[in-house]
Amino acid sequence: MDLRSLMLGLGFALMWSSAFTSARMIVAEASPLAALSVRFLISGLLGVLIARFLGQTMRLTQAQWRATIVFGIFQNAIYLGLNFVAMQTIEASVASIIASSMPLMVALAGWLVFRETLPFLGIVGLVFGVLGVSLIMGLRIEAGVELHGLVLCLIAAMALTVATLSVRGAVAGGNVMMIVGLQMIVGGVSLAIIALIWEPFQINPTWRLLGAFTYTTLIPGLAATFIWFKLVGRIGAVKAATFHFLNPFFGVLIAAALLGENIGLLDYVGVVIIALGILAVQLSKQHQTKSRPAR
């Protein structure tokens, strides 16, 4: 892996992990789904404008359109929508840890659903990941965390898994920034419809809300998504997903530093176990890819 890919991966992990803290700030002051839909519509329109400036068009392949719609609905509308609702009652660090288990869910889906061979190291990684998540969730349940929020985060992580499996179809063929913008518009429109039907609108305009909303729109929303697509196109989905093992660390540290969330020793132990599990799964996939005979 070259230095540019390494920097892209580290930047993505840091941006992606910080989104949970800024989202926690937003939902404390505004209706979660309405705020998220506005964020996506702004990010999406900016993405499309930037894409047009770069000479990109909306003439996508059928596979790109399909992947863009699936990614927009499952990542933006379902995954982030459920996380925003959940973070009204649970801490940002908990949401980030659950979301960080996505690479484990991808590996498990490939093993159980698609019958992909998983090496011994990958199986060990899955076991470690489950143990780490179980440890942290057990601690939170014992401390009296709101179970409804936990369930929403788990469902959200499953939706993120589906979205991740659709990325490869969106990357092939170019027009990356256009795809980034369009999939955000898809998510924004979907969330706007749900918010109008289901969610009572409320907002408490503060400088904190404005800062968190602007940051979430431009950095985790637009920049991180663009970097992720570029990283996958540069080194492949398997290698790119390795950077997710940093997300539990970054998510917990950022939430503790900016929100003052109380993180205990056993929480850090669980984070380390999850990170090792994710790393083991991704390393096993890389080894498996290298060992396949050329055709």
C-alpha positions in Angstrom: 0.0 0.0 0.0 1.5 3.4 -1.0 1.7 6.5 1.1 -1.2 8.2 -0.6 -3.5 5.3 0.0 -2.4 5.2 3.6 -3.1 8.9 4.1 -6.5 8.5 2.4 -7.4 5.6 4.7 -6.4 7.4 7.9 -8.2 10.5 6.8 -11.4 8.5 6.1 -11.3 6.7 9.4 -10.9 9.9 11.4 -13.6 11.7 9.5 -16.0 8.8 9.6 -15.5 8.3 13.3 -16.0 11.9 14.2 -19.5 11.9 12.6 -21.0 10.2 15.6 -20.0 13.0 18.0 -21.2 15.8 15.7 -24.4 13.8 15.1 -25.0 13.6 18.9 -24.7 17.4 19.0 -27.2 17.8 16.2 -29.9 15.6 17.6 -29.7 17.3 21.0 -31.0 20.5 19.3 -33.0 19.4 16.2 -35.3 16.7 14.8 -33.0 14.0 13.7 -34.5 12.9 10.4 -35.3 16.4 9.2 -31.8 17.6 10.1 -30.2 14.6 8.3 -32.4 15.0 5.2 -31.4 18.7 4.9 -27.7 17.7 5.4 -27.9 15.2 2.6 -29.7 17.4 0.2 -27.1 20.2 0.7 -24.2 17.7 0.5 -25.7 16.0 -2.5 -26.3 19.3 -4.4 -22.7 20.4 -3.6 -21.4 17.1 -4.8 -23.3 17.3 -8.1 -22.1 20.9 -8.7 -18.5 19.9 -8.0 -18.9 16.9 -10.3 -20.2 19.1 -13.1 -17.3 21.5 -12.6 -14.9 18.5 -12.9 -16.6 17.6 -16.2 -18.5 14.6 -14.9 -22.0 13.7 -16.1 -25.1 11.8 -15.0 -24.6 9.3 -17.7 -24.0 6.4 -15.4 -24.0 2.7 -16.2 -26.9 0.5 -15.1 -24.8 -1.0 -12.4 -23.7 2.4 -11.2 -27.3 3.6 -11.0 -28.4 0.5 -9.1 -25.5 0.7 -6.7 -26.0 4.5 -6.2 -29.7 4.0 -5.3 -29.0 1.0 -3.0 -26.1 2.9 -1.3 -28.2 6.0 -0.9 -31.1 4.2 0.7 -29.3 1.7 2.9 -26.4 3.9 4.0 -27.8 7.4 4.1 -31.5 6.8 4.8 -31.6 3.6 6.9 -28.1 3.4 8.5 -27.6 7.1 9.3 -31.3 7.7 9.9 -31.6 5.0 12.5 -28.3 6.2 14.1 -29.5 9.7 14.4 -32.7 8.6 16.0 -30.9 6.3 18.3 -28.4 8.9 19.5 -31.2 10.9 21.1 -31.0 8.3 23.9 -27.6 6.6 23.6 -24.0 7.9 23.6 -22.0 8.6 20.5 -19.3 6.2 21.6 -21.8 3.3 21.8 -23.2 4.1 18.3 -19.7 4.3 16.8 -18.6 1.0 18.3 -21.6 -0.8 17.0 -21.2 0.7 13.5 -17.5 -0.3 13.6 -18.6 -3.9 13.6 -19.7 -3.5 9.9 -16.6 -5.2 8.4 -17.3 -8.2 10.7 -20.9 -8.3 9.4 -19.6 -8.1 5.8 -17.3 -11.1 6.4 -20.1 -13.0 8.1 -22.5 -12.4 5.3 -20.0 -13.5 2.7 -19.4 -16.7 4.7 -23.0 -17.6 5.5 -25.0 -16.1 2.6 -22.5 -16.1 -0.4 -20.6 -19.3 0.8 -17.3 -17.5 0.6 -14.4 -19.4 2.1 -13.1 -17.8 5.3 -9.6 -18.7 6.5 -9.0 -19.7 10.1 -7.6 -16.2 10.9 -10.9 -14.7 9.6 -12.9 -17.0 11.9 -10.8 -16.0 14.8 -11.4 -12.4 13.9 -15.2 -12.9 13.8 -15.1 -14.6 17.2 -13.0 -11.7 18.7 -15.3 -9.1 17.2 -18.4 -10.8 18.6 -16.8 -11.1 22.0 -15.7 -7.4 22.0 -19.2 -6.1 21.0 -20.8 -8.4 23.6 -18.5 -7.1 26.3 -19.3 -3.5 25.6 -23.0 -4.1 25.1 -23.2 -6.1 28.3 -21.5 -3.3 30.2 -24.0 -0.7 28.8 -27.0 -2.9 29.4 -25.9 -3.4 33.0 -25.5 0.3 33.4 -29.0 0.9 32.2 -28.6 2.0 28.6 -31.8 2.5 26.5 -32.3 -0.8 24.7 -34.4 0.7 21.9 -31.5 2.8 20.8 -29.1 -0.2 20.9 -31.5 -2.2 18.6 -31.7 0.7 16.2 -27.9 0.9 16.0 -27.7 -2.9 15.3 -30.2 -2.7 12.5 -28.4 0.3 11.2 -25.1 -1.6 11.1 -26.8 -4.3 9.1 -28.0 -1.7 6.6 -24.5 -0.3 6.3 -23.3 -3.9 5.5 -25.7 -4.0 2.5 -24.6 -0.6 1.4 -20.9 -1.6 1.6 -21.5 -4.7 -0.5 -22.9 -2.4 -3.3 -19.9 -0.1 -3.5 -17.9 -2.1 -6.0 -20.7 -1.6 -8.6 -20.7 2.2 -8.0 -16.9 2.6 -8.3 -16.3 1.0 -11.7 -16.7 3.4 -14.6 -15.6 6.8 -13.2 -17.9 9.7 -12.3 -17.1 9.2 -8.6 -18.0 12.7 -7.4 -21.3 12.6 -9.3 -22.1 9.2 -7.7 -21.3 10.6 -4.3 -23.7 13.6 -4.9 -26.5 11.5 -6.3 -26.5 8.9 -3.6 -26.8 11.6 -1.0 -29.7 13.2 -2.8 -31.4 9.7 -2.9 -30.9 9.5 0.9 -32.0 13.1 1.5 -35.3 12.7 -0.5 -36.1 9.4 1.2 -35.5 10.9 4.7 -37.5 14.0 3.9 -40.5 11.9 3.0 -40.2 9.9 6.2 -39.7 13.0 8.3 -42.8 14.8 6.9 -45.0 11.8 7.6 -43.6 10.5 10.9 -41.5 13.1 12.7 -42.7 16.2 14.6 -40.4 19.1 13.6 -38.4 21.0 16.3 -35.2 23.0 16.4 -33.3 25.0 18.9 -31.0 27.2 16.9 -27.6 27.6 18.6 -24.0 28.1 17.4 -23.2 24.6 18.5 -25.9 23.2 16.2 -24.8 25.4 13.3 -21.1 24.3 13.8 -22.0 20.6 14.1 -24.4 20.7 11.2 -21.8 22.5 8.9 -19.0 20.1 9.9 -21.2 17.0 9.4 -22.4 18.2 6.0 -19.0 19.0 4.6 -16.5 16.6 6.3 -18.1 13.2 7.3 -20.8 13.8 4.7 -19.1 14.9 1.5 -15.4 14.6 2.0 -15.3 11.2 3.8 -17.7 9.6 1.3 -15.6 10.9 -1.6 -12.4 9.6 0.0 -14.0 6.2 0.6 -15.0 5.8 -3.0 -11.6 6.9 -4.2 -9.8 4.6 -1.7 -11.9 1.6 -2.8 -11.2 2.4 -6.4 -7.5 2.7 -5.7 -6.7 -0.3 -3.5 -10.0 -2.4 -3.6 -12.8 -2.9 -1.1 -10.9 -5.6 0.9 -7.8 -3.5 1.6 -9.8 -0.3 2.1 -12.0 -2.0 4.7 -8.9 -2.6 6.8 -9.0 1.0 7.9 -12.3 0.3 9.7 -10.3 -1.3 12.5 -9.3 2.3 13.5 -12.9 3.4 13.9 -13.6 2.0 17.4 -10.5 3.9 18.7 -11.2 7.2 17.0 -15.0 7.1 17.7 -14.5 6.5 21.5 -11.6 9.0 21.8 -13.4 11.8 20.0 -16.7 11.3 21.9 -14.7 11.3 25.2 -12.8 14.4 24.3 -15.6 16.6 22.9 -18.7 15.3 24.7 -17.1 14.2 28.0 -18.6 10.7 27.7 -17.4 8.4 30.5 -15.3 5.6 29.0 -14.2 2.8 31.5 -11.3 0.5 31.3 -13.4 -2.5 30.2 -14.8 -0.3 27.4 -11.3 0.2 26.1 -10.6 -3.5 26.4 -13.7 -4.2 24.3 -12.6 -1.7 21.7 -9.2 -3.3 21.4 -10.8 -6.7 21.0 -13.1 -5.5 18.3 -10.3 -3.7 16.5 -8.2 -6.9 16.6 -11.1 -8.9 15.3 -11.7 -6.5 12.4 -8.0 -6.4 11.5 -7.8 -10.3 11.6 -10.8 -10.6 9.3 -9.4 -8.1 6.8 -5.9 -9.6 6.9 -7.3 -13.0 6.2 -9.2 -11.7 3.2 -6.0 -10.1 1.8 -4.1 -13.3 2.2 -6.9 -15.2 0.6 -7.0 -12.9 -2.4 -3.2 -13.1 -2.9 -3.2 -16.9 -2.7 -5.8 -17.3 -5.4 -4.3 -18.7 -8.6 -4.4 -16.4 -11.7 -6.7 -17.4 -14.4 
